[in-house]
Amino acid sequence: MSGVNREKESNYLLHVLAYNLLSIRSQRNLSQEDLEDLTGVSVNEISKIERELTKPTGYTGSLGERARN
């Protein structure tokens, strides 16, 4: 896979994560602060992920999984 394709795939996955995270928060009526309390991931990091401004680390990458439980 070329570097361009990897970057496109990475951006797409970030978009999907951001969408899913916002959807889960909305369905569960959770604020970013509530999600921070549940996951230990800072509000600042949650906000950046939702706005697709950062790619999550391994720690924050499991954020959606933690939010679903």
N, C-alpha and C positions, 0 to 999 in steps of 0.2 A: 504494500500500500504506500502510495507516495505521501510526502509530507503535507501536501495540500489536502489530500483526502482525509488524512488523520485529523487535521485541524478542523475540517468541515464536520467530521463525525464528533469530535470533541465539543464543538460549538452546539451541535444538535443535541447531544446528550445533556449539556448544561441547560439548554432551553427546556428539555423534557423534565429535568430535575426541578428547575425553577417553577414550571407550571404545576407539577405534581405537589410540590411543597406548598404552594399557594392554595391549591385545591384542598389538600388535606387540612390545612389550617382553617380554611373557610368552612369545610364540612363539620369540623369539630369545634368551630367557634373559638379558636385559639388566637391569642395575640402573639406577636413575636416574643414578648416577655414570657408568656405562658410556655411557649416552645423552648425558650432558654431554660426555664425551670425544669422542664421535662427531660431535656437532652444534655444540658451543660454546654451547649454551643451558644456563643454570645449573640445578642441581638444584632450587633454590628455585622457579624459574619452571616447570620440568617438573612439580613437585609441585602447584603452584597450578593448572596446566592440567588435570592428571589429576583433581583434586578439584573442578574447575569453579568455581574461585574467581577466575579472571581470564580475560579474553579475550586471546588471543595477539596480539602485534604482527605486522606483516608479516614480521619476522625469525623469530619463533618459529612463525608460521603455516606455514612450510615444514618444520617439525620432523618431522612424520609422513613427509613425502617423503624427508627425509634419513635417517630411521631405516630406511626400507624398502630403501635402497641399500646 
